[in-house]
Amino acid sequence: SLAIPLARLFSTELLQTDEWRGLYFFELGLALVSLACVIALKLPPSDRKKVFEKKDFITFFLLAPGMALVCAVLSLGRLEWWFEAPWIGWALAAAVILIVAAITFEHNRSNPLLNTKWLSSGSIVRLGLIMLLIRIVLAEQNT
């Protein structure tokens, strides 16, 4: 929802003088200002302790390939058709199995890497639905 108001902040002269290079230099300047702020404003020191457990790697080895397969299906699935490339269906099925296995494994742990009990609470589910509805309303704003 901020794309159109932010696009009006840039003057057309910035694009006309040096075409896209002016906009790229502006983007580079914003990145350098952000880097300077990160370097100048240090965070206070905090307590450090090891919080990863050996069982967290099981979750990672289940969740990472599952999410990679979902990304592959979403990015390449729009270029290929299901009947032309059957790997899309197999990849999606494997992704669902891996992600469900990771969530099931994490849900029953005493010290989970992903706190699924908190994520599935009523207030978080309501927040997700509200965010989804706001996204739908803002997407239909131009019509």
Summary of the structure (lengths in Angstrom):
residues: 143
radius of gyration: 22.4
end to end distance: 14.4
largest distance: 60.4
contacts: 292
relative contact order: 0.07
helix: 69%
strand: 0%
